[in-house]
């Protein structure tokens, strides 16, 4: 079984974000594998252990993303591919187009990715890539079983679970609860240092389609601090009237 895992390097969730002139300052920041992508890596390794085959991790990003690939290799992935973003500004549309160019000539049975990135949480790249490759997609999965050419999948849906059966190849995005990602072992870390990483430049992909971003970020800012809540007392009818007045006059939402 050939399994591809898409990963992304993101800010450490404990890092303090600093804005300078409306741009996030990355100086001295610690980067990690996007936590949701760790579930995808773990599930890929478990599938390989059960069905055989190999696991290839792919990331599209700057050169520093090699650290994330080394971590994935230390966890147990077999191969890694780094597509250098060349510090250009791309969006989810661009990323999906570029990843499709990398993957479409490779053999794969399953593509795994994190449900969302903890940075922008768009959740778009996986579904967009599936559309580009012309394969089915199932998102926010919490359980996966493979038998022959069929996958039986459970996914979160509005506080409940939905069971889906789909034929391979398929793209799925992993949600918390799918598994418990393993820590890289010391032997795994040592082996990962020796494993080659395939490095690709955008020119290597011979892109014939326009991959320029379709969205423009006009402003980046921190959310406003929330004020303390207010508890209304008295008769329910009086509370309803007071609430309506507050929403109209203070919150100005009605």
GROMACS elastic network, one bead per residue, 0.5 to 0.9 nm:
[ bonds ]
;  ai    aj funct       b0    kb
    1    47     6  0.81908   500
    1    48     6  0.68892   500
    1    51     6  0.64915   500
    1    52     6  0.59500   500
    1    54     6  0.65706   500
    1    55     6  0.85447   500
    1   108     6  0.74100   500
    1   109     6  0.62489   500
    1   110     6  0.81553   500
    2    48     6  0.82595   500
    2    52     6  0.85414   500
    2    53     6  0.54894   500
    2    54     6  0.53677   500
    2    55     6  0.63642   500
    2    56     6  0.79196   500
    2   107     6  0.66318   500
    2   109     6  0.54214   500
    2   110     6  0.69029   500
    2   111     6  0.88577   500
    3    44     6  0.64485   500
    3    45     6  0.88307   500
    3    47     6  0.84027   500
    3    48     6  0.79097   500
    3    53     6  0.76687   500
    3    54     6  0.62511   500
    3    56     6  0.62688   500
    3    57     6  0.85110   500
    3   107     6  0.86730   500
    3   108     6  0.56902   500
    3   109     6  0.60030   500
    3   110     6  0.50787   500
    3   111     6  0.59373   500
    3   112     6  0.75533   500
    4    44     6  0.78541   500
    4    54     6  0.85686   500
    4    55     6  0.58884   500
    4    57     6  0.57983   500
    4    58     6  0.72276   500
    4   103     6  0.86368   500
    4   108     6  0.66569   500
    4   109     6  0.81342   500
    4   110     6  0.63608   500
    4   112     6  0.62415   500
    4   113     6  0.85940   500
    5    37     6  0.81026   500
    5    40     6  0.65714   500
    5    41     6  0.63386   500
    5    44     6  0.72341   500
    5    55     6  0.72529   500
    5    56     6  0.61430   500
    5    58     6  0.61591   500
    5    59     6  0.86035   500
    5   110     6  0.84499   500
    5   111     6  0.57104   500
    5   113     6  0.57366   500
    5   114     6  0.88474   500
    6    37     6  0.72933   500
    6    40     6  0.80361   500
    6    41     6  0.85117   500
    6    56     6  0.86709   500
    6    57     6  0.58904   500
    6    58     6  0.50806   500
    6    59     6  0.59413   500
    6    60     6  0.86378   500
    6    99     6  0.89427   500
    6   111     6  0.74386   500
    6   112     6  0.63031   500
    6   114     6  0.75805   500
    6   126     6  0.84307   500
    7    33     6  0.69423   500
    7    34     6  0.69914   500
    7    36     6  0.88901   500
    7    37     6  0.55297   500
    7    38     6  0.80777   500
    7    40     6  0.83609   500
    7    41     6  0.83085   500
    7    57     6  0.68447   500
    7    58     6  0.62107   500
    7    59     6  0.52784   500
    7    60     6  0.81293   500
    7    68     6  0.79642   500
    7    69     6  0.80973   500
    7    72     6  0.88319   500
    7   112     6  0.89357   500
    7   113     6  0.65504   500
    7   114     6  0.73276   500
    8    32     6  0.84839   500
    8    33     6  0.59900   500
    8    34     6  0.56696   500
    8    37     6  0.72552   500
    8    58     6  0.85867   500
    8    59     6  0.58851   500
    8    60     6  0.72465   500
    8    61     6  0.75829   500
    8    65     6  0.76378   500
    8    68     6  0.76157   500
    8   114     6  0.87992   500
    8   117     6  0.75616   500
    9    31     6  0.62128   500
    9    32     6  0.55073   500
    9    34     6  0.56608   500
    9    59     6  0.81672   500
    9    61     6  0.78095   500
    9    64     6  0.85142   500
    9    65     6  0.59500   500
    9    67     6  0.85510   500
    9    68     6  0.61737   500
    9    69     6  0.89929   500
    9   117     6  0.89420   500
   10    13     6  0.82826   500
   10    30     6  0.86841   500
   10    31     6  0.54623   500
   10    32     6  0.55534   500
   10    33     6  0.60930   500
   10    34     6  0.53778   500
   10    35     6  0.86427   500
   10   117     6  0.75314   500
   10   118     6  0.71188   500
   10   119     6  0.63953   500
   11    14     6  0.81132   500
   11    15     6  0.66610   500
   11    17     6  0.85964   500
   11    26     6  0.87124   500
   11    29     6  0.70761   500
   11    30     6  0.62901   500
   11    32     6  0.61738   500
   11    33     6  0.84084   500
   11    34     6  0.79728   500
   11   118     6  0.81167   500
   11   119     6  0.70670   500
   12    15     6  0.53376   500
   12    16     6  0.88461   500
   12    29     6  0.78288   500
   12    30     6  0.57394   500
   12    31     6  0.52605   500
   12    32     6  0.54991   500
   12    33     6  0.83072   500
   12    34     6  0.83502   500
   13    16     6  0.83626   500
   13    31     6  0.89406   500
   13    32     6  0.85461   500
   13    35     6  0.88874   500
   13   118     6  0.77686   500
   13   119     6  0.87856   500
   15    29     6  0.69949   500
   15    30     6  0.71543   500
   15    31     6  0.89125   500
   16    29     6  0.85079   500
   17    24     6  0.69247   500
   17    25     6  0.74494   500
   17    26     6  0.83825   500
   17    29     6  0.86975   500
   18    23     6  0.83249   500
   18    24     6  0.58276   500
   18    25     6  0.55697   500
   18    26     6  0.80027   500
   19    22     6  0.56516   500
   19    23     6  0.53179   500
   19    25     6  0.57827   500
   19   220     6  0.81872   500
   19   221     6  0.77172   500
   19   222     6  0.86606   500
   20    23     6  0.52285   500
   20    24     6  0.62928   500
   20    25     6  0.62344   500
   21    24     6  0.84083   500
   22   219     6  0.65536   500
   22   220     6  0.54293   500
   22   221     6  0.67592   500
   23   219     6  0.86350   500
   23   220     6  0.68177   500
   23   221     6  0.88161   500
   24   220     6  0.81988   500
   25    28     6  0.87372   500
   25    29     6  0.82734   500
   26    29     6  0.53300   500
   26    30     6  0.85525   500
   27    30     6  0.89927   500
   31    34     6  0.88320   500
   31    64     6  0.86871   500
   31    65     6  0.85950   500
   31    67     6  0.86751   500
   31    68     6  0.82735   500
   32    35     6  0.79509   500
   32    65     6  0.89452   500
   32    67     6  0.82239   500
   32    68     6  0.64647   500
   33    36     6  0.83473   500
   33    37     6  0.67613   500
   33    38     6  0.68981   500
   33    65     6  0.88120   500
   33    67     6  0.87434   500
   33    68     6  0.55010   500
   33    69     6  0.84519   500
   33    71     6  0.80296   500
   33    72     6  0.83889   500
   34    37     6  0.53183   500
   34    38     6  0.68420   500
   34    68     6  0.89632   500
   34   114     6  0.76969   500
   34   116     6  0.85004   500
   34   117     6  0.60050   500
   34   118     6  0.64602   500
   34   119     6  0.84136   500
   35    38     6  0.52648   500
   35    39     6  0.72727   500
   35   114     6  0.78036   500
   35   117     6  0.78223   500
   35   118     6  0.73994   500
   36    39     6  0.55143   500
   36    40     6  0.69861   500
   36   113     6  0.78052   500
   36   115     6  0.62271   500
   36   116     6  0.66524   500
   36   117     6  0.69515   500
   36   118     6  0.78845   500
   36   173     6  0.86960   500
   36   174     6  0.65319   500
   36   175     6  0.64406   500
   36   176     6  0.68935   500
   37    41     6  0.63134   500
   37    42     6  0.86735   500
   37   112     6  0.83301   500
   37   113     6  0.57379   500
   37   115     6  0.76504   500
   37   116     6  0.83111   500
   37   117     6  0.80633   500
   37   173     6  0.85891   500
   37   174     6  0.72625   500
   37   175     6  0.89075   500
   38    41     6  0.50323   500
   38    42     6  0.61524   500
   38    43     6  0.85626   500
   38    72     6  0.81833   500
   38   113     6  0.87806   500
   38   114     6  0.74453   500
   38   174     6  0.87873   500
   38   180     6  0.87767   500
   38   181     6  0.60048   500
   38   182     6  0.85846   500
   39    42     6  0.51626   500
   39    43     6  0.61355   500
   39    44     6  0.85831   500
   39   113     6  0.83047   500
   39   114     6  0.69689   500
   39   174     6  0.60332   500
   39   175     6  0.71512   500
   39   176     6  0.71361   500
   39   177     6  0.84604   500
   39   178     6  0.67092   500
   39   179     6  0.62697   500
   39   180     6  0.69799   500
   39   181     6  0.57105   500
   40    43     6  0.52017   500
   40    44     6  0.61621   500
   40    45     6  0.87333   500
   40   112     6  0.54442   500
   40   113     6  0.54110   500
   40   114     6  0.59092   500
   40   115     6  0.89087   500
   40   172     6  0.87546   500
   40   173     6  0.72671   500
   40   174     6  0.55864   500
   40   175     6  0.84666   500
   40   178     6  0.86175   500
   40   179     6  0.89097   500
   40   181     6  0.86241   500
   41    44     6  0.51459   500
   41    45     6  0.63175   500
   41    46     6  0.87095   500
   41    55     6  0.85113   500
   41    57     6  0.79594   500
   41    72     6  0.70113   500
   41    75     6  0.79987   500
   41    76     6  0.85208   500
   41    77     6  0.75724   500
   41   112     6  0.76585   500
   41   113     6  0.80617   500
   41   114     6  0.89236   500
   41   181     6  0.76612   500
   42    45     6  0.52160   500
   42    46     6  0.62474   500
   42    47     6  0.86939   500
   42    75     6  0.78925   500
   42    76     6  0.85310   500
   42   179     6  0.71863   500
   42   180     6  0.74307   500
   42   181     6  0.51948   500
   42   182     6  0.67580   500
   43    46     6  0.50591   500
   43    47     6  0.61692   500
   43    48     6  0.86555   500
   43   112     6  0.82050   500
   43   144     6  0.83952   500
   43   174     6  0.85174   500
   43   178     6  0.77563   500
   43   179     6  0.70066   500
   43   181     6  0.81677   500
   44    47     6  0.51248   500
   44    48     6  0.62727   500
   44    49     6  0.86729   500
   44    54     6  0.87643   500
   44    55     6  0.65112   500
   44    77     6  0.81882   500
   44   110     6  0.87026   500
   44   111     6  0.88212   500
   44   112     6  0.72576   500
   45    48     6  0.50912   500
   45    49     6  0.61701   500
   45    50     6  0.86561   500
   45    54     6  0.83429   500
   45    55     6  0.68441   500
   45    75     6  0.83708   500
   45    76     6  0.65461   500
   45    77     6  0.67145   500
   46    49     6  0.50459   500
   46    50     6  0.62460   500
   46    51     6  0.85714   500
   47    50     6  0.50993   500
   47    51     6  0.58257   500
   47    52     6  0.73564   500
   47    53     6  0.86468   500
   47   145     6  0.87621   500
   47   146     6  0.81743   500
   48    51     6  0.51792   500
   48    53     6  0.55568   500
   48    54     6  0.62186   500
   48    55     6  0.71166   500
   49    52     6  0.57044   500
   49    53     6  0.82766   500
   51   146     6  0.86747   500
   54    77     6  0.75168   500
   54    78     6  0.59832   500
   54    79     6  0.78748   500
   55    76     6  0.82881   500
   55    77     6  0.51606   500
   55    78     6  0.52438   500
   55    79     6  0.64198   500
   55    80     6  0.85551   500
   56    73     6  0.89403   500
   56    77     6  0.62646   500
   56    78     6  0.59405   500
   56    80     6  0.54409   500
   56    81     6  0.74627   500
   57    69     6  0.69554   500
   57    72     6  0.72395   500
   57    73     6  0.81003   500
   57    77     6  0.68833   500
   57    78     6  0.80617   500
   57    79     6  0.63009   500
   57    81     6  0.62830   500
   57    82     6  0.86497   500
   58    69     6  0.76846   500
   58    79     6  0.86204   500
   58    80     6  0.58012   500
   58    82     6  0.60481   500
   58    83     6  0.76788   500
   58    99     6  0.84528   500
   58   102     6  0.89786   500
   59    65     6  0.72926   500
   59    66     6  0.85367   500
   59    68     6  0.85466   500
   59    69     6  0.75621   500
   59    80     6  0.82264   500
   59    81     6  0.64758   500
   59    82     6  0.53066   500
   59    83     6  0.62304   500
   59    84     6  0.85095   500
   59    99     6  0.84091   500
   60    65     6  0.79574   500
   60    81     6  0.85444   500
   60    82     6  0.61073   500
   60    84     6  0.60852   500
   60    85     6  0.61223   500
   60    95     6  0.72865   500
   60    98     6  0.82148   500
   60    99     6  0.74019   500
   61    64     6  0.78599   500
   61    65     6  0.60055   500
   61    66     6  0.88698   500
   61    82     6  0.73675   500
   61    83     6  0.63743   500
   61    84     6  0.53584   500
   61    86     6  0.76495   500
   61    87     6  0.76964   500
   62    65     6  0.57280   500
   62    66     6  0.82232   500
   62    82     6  0.85817   500
   62    83     6  0.80420   500
   62    84     6  0.53576   500
   62    85     6  0.53319   500
   62    86     6  0.61548   500
   62    87     6  0.59946   500
   62    88     6  0.89182   500
   63    66     6  0.59729   500
   63    67     6  0.85899   500
   63    82     6  0.79741   500
   63    83     6  0.87103   500
   63    84     6  0.63019   500
   63    85     6  0.81322   500
   63    86     6  0.80892   500
   63    87     6  0.88553   500
   64    67     6  0.60831   500
   64    68     6  0.79979   500
   65    68     6  0.53167   500
   65    69     6  0.66723   500
   65    70     6  0.88791   500
   65    82     6  0.74850   500
   65    84     6  0.87002   500
   66    69     6  0.50185   500
   66    70     6  0.61996   500
   66    71     6  0.86836   500
   66    80     6  0.89617   500
   66    81     6  0.88563   500
   66    82     6  0.68310   500
   66   197     6  0.81125   500
   67    70     6  0.50877   500
   67    71     6  0.63342   500
   67    72     6  0.87676   500
   68    71     6  0.51204   500
   68    72     6  0.63449   500
   68    73     6  0.87195   500
   69    72     6  0.50293   500
   69    73     6  0.61846   500
   69    74     6  0.85558   500
   69    77     6  0.89688   500
   69    79     6  0.89523   500
   69    80     6  0.62211   500
   69    81     6  0.78186   500
   69    82     6  0.78063   500
   69   197     6  0.80942   500
   70    73     6  0.50124   500
   70    74     6  0.61020   500
   70    75     6  0.86302   500
   70    80     6  0.81046   500
   70   189     6  0.78599   500
   70   192     6  0.58506   500
   70   193     6  0.70024   500
   70   195     6  0.84736   500
   70   197     6  0.85503   500
   71    75     6  0.62612   500
   71    76     6  0.88251   500
   71   184     6  0.70307   500
   71   189     6  0.74316   500
   71   192     6  0.76124   500
   72    75     6  0.50388   500
   72    76     6  0.65916   500
   72    77     6  0.58447   500
   72    78     6  0.89137   500
   72    80     6  0.82866   500
   72   184     6  0.80787   500
   72   192     6  0.84299   500
   73    76     6  0.51445   500
   73    78     6  0.63161   500
   73    79     6  0.70644   500
   73    80     6  0.72964   500
   73   184     6  0.84984   500
   73   188     6  0.74289   500
   73   189     6  0.77080   500
   73   191     6  0.81229   500
   73   192     6  0.52497   500
   73   193     6  0.85878   500
   73   195     6  0.78100   500
   74    77     6  0.70426   500
   74   183     6  0.85416   500
   74   184     6  0.51508   500
   74   185     6  0.69109   500
   74   186     6  0.82021   500
   74   187     6  0.80332   500
   74   190     6  0.76161   500
   74   191     6  0.69544   500
   74   192     6  0.50137   500
   74   193     6  0.82475   500
   75   181     6  0.87646   500
   75   182     6  0.67585   500
   75   183     6  0.64359   500
   75   185     6  0.70758   500
   75   188     6  0.64260   500
   75   189     6  0.77937   500
   75   192     6  0.86185   500
   76   184     6  0.77296   500
   76   188     6  0.67909   500
   76   192     6  0.84604   500
   77    80     6  0.76663   500
   77   192     6  0.89002   500
   78   195     6  0.82291   500
   79   195     6  0.75732   500
   79   196     6  0.75868   500
   79   197     6  0.69579   500
   79   198     6  0.81390   500
   80   195     6  0.85251   500
   80   196     6  0.75518   500
   80   197     6  0.51190   500
   80   198     6  0.62312   500
   80   199     6  0.86732   500
   81   197     6  0.56748   500
   81   199     6  0.59073   500
   81   200     6  0.74926   500
   82   197     6  0.69530   500
   82   198     6  0.61481   500
   82   200     6  0.61725   500
   82   201     6  0.86292   500
   83    86     6  0.88106   500
   83    98     6  0.86570   500
   83    99     6  0.84164   500
   83   102     6  0.83435   500
   83   198     6  0.83991   500
   83   199     6  0.60085   500
   83   201     6  0.59398   500
   83   202     6  0.71696   500
   84    87     6  0.79144   500
   84   199     6  0.72514   500
   84   200     6  0.62364   500
   84   201     6  0.54323   500
   84   202     6  0.69587   500
   85    88     6  0.58932   500
   85    89     6  0.81276   500
   85    90     6  0.81656   500
   85   201     6  0.76072   500
   85   202     6  0.72852   500
   86    89     6  0.88620   500
   86   201     6  0.77898   500
   86   202     6  0.80481   500
   89   212     6  0.85711   500
   89   213     6  0.75633   500
   90    93     6  0.78441   500
   90    94     6  0.55978   500
   90    95     6  0.65980   500
   90   211     6  0.82098   500
   90   212     6  0.68052   500
   90   213     6  0.52996   500
   90   214     6  0.86950   500
   90   215     6  0.89027   500
   91    94     6  0.53352   500
   91    95     6  0.61713   500
   91    96     6  0.87233   500
   91   212     6  0.81355   500
   91   213     6  0.51956   500
   91   214     6  0.71192   500
   91   215     6  0.67833   500
   91   216     6  0.85595   500
   92    96     6  0.61010   500
   92    97     6  0.85820   500
   92   122     6  0.82126   500
   92   123     6  0.89312   500
   92   124     6  0.62800   500
   92   125     6  0.54902   500
   92   128     6  0.79794   500
   92   213     6  0.77365   500
   92   214     6  0.86308   500
   92   215     6  0.87777   500
   93    96     6  0.54058   500
   93    97     6  0.63731   500
   93    98     6  0.87982   500
   93   124     6  0.81731   500
   93   125     6  0.73330   500
   93   128     6  0.72190   500
   93   129     6  0.88568   500
   93   211     6  0.73644   500
   93   212     6  0.81871   500
   93   213     6  0.64066   500
   93   214     6  0.67875   500
   93   215     6  0.85311   500
   94    97     6  0.51922   500
   94    98     6  0.62020   500
   94    99     6  0.86009   500
   94   210     6  0.83883   500
   94   212     6  0.60131   500
   94   213     6  0.55612   500
   94   214     6  0.78718   500
   95    98     6  0.52018   500
   95    99     6  0.60578   500
   95   100     6  0.84710   500
   95   125     6  0.68684   500
   95   129     6  0.84946   500
   95   211     6  0.80317   500
   95   213     6  0.87776   500
   96    99     6  0.51570   500
   96   100     6  0.60087   500
   96   101     6  0.86383   500
   96   124     6  0.85424   500
   96   125     6  0.55284   500
   96   126     6  0.75510   500
   96   127     6  0.86956   500
   96   128     6  0.58415   500
   96   130     6  0.86446   500
   96   132     6  0.74467   500
   97   100     6  0.51802   500
   97   101     6  0.64258   500
   97   102     6  0.89355   500
   97   128     6  0.82402   500
   97   129     6  0.70522   500
   97   132     6  0.70413   500
   97   207     6  0.88822   500
   97   209     6  0.82654   500
   97   210     6  0.87528   500
   97   211     6  0.64437   500
   98   101     6  0.51336   500
   98   102     6  0.65062   500
   98   103     6  0.88517   500
   98   202     6  0.80507   500
   98   205     6  0.79092   500
   98   207     6  0.78494   500
   98   211     6  0.73605   500
   99   102     6  0.50216   500
   99   103     6  0.61401   500
   99   104     6  0.84439   500
   99   129     6  0.71672   500
  100   103     6  0.51378   500
  100   104     6  0.56489   500
  100   105     6  0.89590   500
  100   129     6  0.61343   500
  100   130     6  0.84890   500
  100   132     6  0.62956   500
  100   133     6  0.64176   500
  101   104     6  0.58137   500
  101   105     6  0.77979   500
  101   205     6  0.63279   500
  101   206     6  0.83867   500
  101   207     6  0.72423   500
  102   105     6  0.71489   500
  102   106     6  0.77725   500
  102   200     6  0.88913   500
  102   205     6  0.68342   500
  103   106     6  0.52849   500
  103   107     6  0.80637   500
  103   108     6  0.84636   500
  103   133     6  0.84387   500
  104   107     6  0.79624   500
  104   133     6  0.66436   500
  108   111     6  0.72158   500
  108   169     6  0.69833   500
  109   149     6  0.88073   500
  109   168     6  0.58419   500
  109   170     6  0.68296   500
  109   171     6  0.88283   500
  110   168     6  0.68190   500
  110   169     6  0.53724   500
  110   170     6  0.52121   500
  110   171     6  0.58664   500
  110   172     6  0.76540   500
  111   126     6  0.88424   500
  111   130     6  0.89049   500
  111   169     6  0.78634   500
  111   170     6  0.64038   500
  111   172     6  0.63477   500
  111   173     6  0.84343   500
  112   126     6  0.83486   500
  112   170     6  0.86351   500
  112   171     6  0.59259   500
  112   172     6  0.51607   500
  112   173     6  0.57286   500
  112   174     6  0.71216   500
  113   116     6  0.84425   500
  113   125     6  0.88883   500
  113   126     6  0.65636   500
  113   171     6  0.78588   500
  113   172     6  0.64773   500
  113   174     6  0.61411   500
  114   117     6  0.70051   500
  114   123     6  0.82643   500
  114   126     6  0.81053   500
  114   140     6  0.83589   500
  114   172     6  0.83932   500
  114   173     6  0.50376   500
  114   175     6  0.68187   500
  115   121     6  0.85432   500
  115   123     6  0.59114   500
  115   124     6  0.88596   500
  115   126     6  0.78546   500
  115   139     6  0.66008   500
  115   140     6  0.56483   500
  115   141     6  0.82926   500
  115   172     6  0.83546   500
  115   174     6  0.50938   500
  115   175     6  0.56479   500
  115   176     6  0.87629   500
  116   119     6  0.85569   500
  116   120     6  0.80083   500
  116   122     6  0.62232   500
  116   124     6  0.78439   500
  116   125     6  0.86727   500
  116   126     6  0.88590   500
  116   140     6  0.89585   500
  116   173     6  0.81669   500
  116   174     6  0.85840   500
  116   175     6  0.84500   500
  117   120     6  0.60434   500
  117   122     6  0.70608   500
  117   123     6  0.68939   500
  118   121     6  0.55062   500
  119   122     6  0.87314   500
  120   123     6  0.84751   500
  121   124     6  0.85238   500
  122   125     6  0.79613   500
  123   126     6  0.69468   500
  123   127     6  0.77802   500
  123   173     6  0.89136   500
  124   127     6  0.56895   500
  124   128     6  0.59671   500
  124   129     6  0.84716   500
  125   128     6  0.51644   500
  125   129     6  0.59533   500
  125   130     6  0.86198   500
  126   129     6  0.51977   500
  126   130     6  0.63139   500
  126   131     6  0.88137   500
  126   137     6  0.80524   500
  126   139     6  0.83508   500
  126   171     6  0.72287   500
  126   172     6  0.75751   500
  126   173     6  0.68642   500
  127   130     6  0.51322   500
  127   131     6  0.63913   500
  127   132     6  0.87747   500
  127   136     6  0.88661   500
  127   137     6  0.64540   500
  127   138     6  0.83155   500
  127   139     6  0.79586   500
  127   171     6  0.78679   500
  127   172     6  0.85618   500
  127   173     6  0.86334   500
  128   131     6  0.51758   500
  128   132     6  0.63380   500
  128   133     6  0.88074   500
  129   133     6  0.62122   500
  129   134     6  0.84517   500
  129   135     6  0.88229   500
  129   171     6  0.84309   500
  130   133     6  0.51378   500
  130   134     6  0.58836   500
  130   135     6  0.53000   500
  130   136     6  0.64046   500
  130   137     6  0.61177   500
  130   170     6  0.78716   500
  130   171     6  0.61820   500
  131   134     6  0.50008   500
  131   135     6  0.65131   500
  131   136     6  0.78148   500
  131   137     6  0.83634   500
  132   135     6  0.80684   500
  133   136     6  0.89856   500
  135   168     6  0.84608   500
  135   169     6  0.65788   500
  135   170     6  0.58093   500
  135   171     6  0.70819   500
  136   166     6  0.77588   500
  136   167     6  0.82658   500
  136   168     6  0.83236   500
  136   169     6  0.74851   500
  136   170     6  0.51776   500
  136   171     6  0.63440   500
  136   172     6  0.85916   500
  137   166     6  0.88999   500
  137   170     6  0.57132   500
  137   172     6  0.55879   500
  137   173     6  0.81598   500
  138   141     6  0.70394   500
  138   153     6  0.80760   500
  138   155     6  0.78620   500
  138   164     6  0.82973   500
  138   166     6  0.88168   500
  138   170     6  0.77123   500
  138   171     6  0.64657   500
  138   173     6  0.66486   500
  139   155     6  0.69738   500
  139   156     6  0.84395   500
  139   171     6  0.82290   500
  139   172     6  0.54541   500
  139   174     6  0.69545   500
  139   175     6  0.81269   500
  140   154     6  0.86050   500
  140   155     6  0.54667   500
  140   156     6  0.58820   500
  140   157     6  0.82355   500
  140   172     6  0.76775   500
  140   173     6  0.54909   500
  140   174     6  0.53825   500
  140   176     6  0.83421   500
  141   144     6  0.74179   500
  141   153     6  0.66870   500
  141   154     6  0.55924   500
  141   156     6  0.63288   500
  141   172     6  0.71094   500
  141   173     6  0.62724   500
  141   174     6  0.52316   500
  141   175     6  0.55567   500
  141   176     6  0.84733   500
  141   177     6  0.85846   500
  141   178     6  0.67943   500
  142   153     6  0.76367   500
  142   154     6  0.56209   500
  142   155     6  0.53363   500
  142   156     6  0.68711   500
  142   161     6  0.87847   500
  142   174     6  0.67783   500
  142   175     6  0.58552   500
  142   176     6  0.69984   500
  142   177     6  0.55711   500
  142   179     6  0.78132   500
  143   152     6  0.81010   500
  143   153     6  0.55985   500
  143   155     6  0.70142   500
  143   174     6  0.88754   500
  143   177     6  0.81353   500
  143   178     6  0.54581   500
  143   179     6  0.82196   500
  144   151     6  0.68786   500
  144   152     6  0.59206   500
  144   154     6  0.66590   500
  144   178     6  0.79500   500
  145   150     6  0.84225   500
  145   151     6  0.56773   500
  145   152     6  0.51731   500
  145   153     6  0.65085   500
  146   149     6  0.73296   500
  146   150     6  0.59037   500
  146   152     6  0.64197   500
  146   153     6  0.87394   500
  147   150     6  0.54360   500
  147   151     6  0.64076   500
  147   152     6  0.81007   500
  148   151     6  0.81064   500
  148   168     6  0.89781   500
  149   166     6  0.85953   500
  149   167     6  0.57874   500
  149   168     6  0.55410   500
  149   169     6  0.81938   500
  150   165     6  0.67906   500
  150   166     6  0.57637   500
  150   168     6  0.60669   500
  150   169     6  0.89691   500
  151   164     6  0.80678   500
  151   165     6  0.56125   500
  151   166     6  0.53507   500
  151   167     6  0.61825   500
  151   168     6  0.69472   500
  151   170     6  0.85043   500
  152   163     6  0.70566   500
  152   164     6  0.57972   500
  152   166     6  0.66944   500
  152   167     6  0.89995   500
  153   162     6  0.80952   500
  153   163     6  0.55845   500
  153   164     6  0.51016   500
  153   165     6  0.62229   500
  153   166     6  0.80254   500
  154   161     6  0.63530   500
  154   162     6  0.55175   500
  154   164     6  0.63405   500
  154   165     6  0.89545   500
  155   160     6  0.84330   500
  155   161     6  0.55447   500
  155   162     6  0.53482   500
  155   163     6  0.66153   500
  155   164     6  0.79595   500
  155   175     6  0.83283   500
  156   159     6  0.66928   500
  156   160     6  0.59981   500
  156   162     6  0.65338   500
  156   175     6  0.82308   500
  157   160     6  0.52342   500
  157   161     6  0.55478   500
  157   162     6  0.64519   500
  158   161     6  0.79383   500
  166   169     6  0.86261   500
  166   170     6  0.75221   500
  167   170     6  0.69961   500
  168   171     6  0.87269   500
  174   177     6  0.86248   500
  174   178     6  0.66664   500
  175   178     6  0.60318   500
  175   179     6  0.88691   500
  176   179     6  0.73530   500
  176   180     6  0.85749   500
  177   180     6  0.74426   500
  182   185     6  0.86236   500
  184   187     6  0.83453   500
  184   188     6  0.60156   500
  184   189     6  0.63619   500
  185   189     6  0.61395   500
  185   190     6  0.86737   500
  186   189     6  0.50581   500
  186   190     6  0.62953   500
  186   191     6  0.86624   500
  187   190     6  0.51232   500
  187   191     6  0.61516   500
  187   192     6  0.85101   500
  188   191     6  0.51275   500
  188   192     6  0.59942   500
  188   193     6  0.87648   500
  189   192     6  0.50493   500
  189   193     6  0.65122   500
  190   193     6  0.54517   500
  190   194     6  0.71617   500
  191   194     6  0.54387   500
  191   195     6  0.65295   500
  192   195     6  0.51530   500
  192   196     6  0.83722   500
  193   196     6  0.81342   500
  200   203     6  0.81383   500
  200   204     6  0.61685   500
  200   205     6  0.77927   500
  201   204     6  0.53155   500
  201   205     6  0.72736   500
  202   205     6  0.55377   500
  202   206     6  0.74615   500
  202   207     6  0.77530   500
  203   206     6  0.57241   500
  203   207     6  0.74988   500
  204   207     6  0.83482   500
  205   208     6  0.89524   500
  207   210     6  0.77673   500
  207   211     6  0.80951   500
  208   211     6  0.88030   500
  210   213     6  0.88297   500
  211   214     6  0.85345   500
  213   216     6  0.75627   500
  217   220     6  0.74504   500
  221   224     6  0.89438   500
  222   225     6  0.87411   500
  223   226     6  0.86644   500
  226   229     6  0.85862   500
  232   239     6  0.59785   500
  232   240     6  0.89944   500
  232   242     6  0.79097   500
  232   243     6  0.78882   500
  233   236     6  0.81145   500
  233   238     6  0.83952   500
  233   239     6  0.64929   500
  234   237     6  0.83759   500
  234   238     6  0.65356   500
  234   239     6  0.63782   500
  235   238     6  0.52072   500
  235   239     6  0.61595   500
  235   240     6  0.86934   500
  236   240     6  0.61373   500
  236   241     6  0.86502   500
  237   240     6  0.51838   500
  237   241     6  0.63696   500
  237   242     6  0.86977   500
  238   241     6  0.51245   500
  238   242     6  0.61219   500
  238   243     6  0.85055   500
  239   242     6  0.50681   500
  239   243     6  0.59655   500
  239   244     6  0.85418   500
  240   243     6  0.50681   500
  240   244     6  0.61803   500
  240   245     6  0.86487   500
  241   244     6  0.52099   500
  241   245     6  0.62824   500
  241   246     6  0.87167   500
  242   245     6  0.50832   500
  242   246     6  0.61795   500
  242   247     6  0.86519   500
  243   246     6  0.51005   500
  243   247     6  0.61651   500
  243   248     6  0.85366   500
  244   247     6  0.51718   500
  244   248     6  0.61300   500
  244   249     6  0.85481   500
  244   254     6  0.81060   500
  245   248     6  0.50865   500
  245   249     6  0.58393   500
  245   250     6  0.78136   500
  246   249     6  0.52976   500
  246   250     6  0.51508   500
  246   251     6  0.63562   500
  246   252     6  0.79241   500
  247   250     6  0.58483   500
  247   252     6  0.55941   500
  247   253     6  0.57464   500
  247   254     6  0.61211   500
  248   251     6  0.61619   500
  248   253     6  0.60143   500
  248   254     6  0.50065   500
  249   252     6  0.54438   500
  249   253     6  0.84659   500
  249   254     6  0.84891   500
  250   253     6  0.84133   500
  251   254     6  0.81164   500
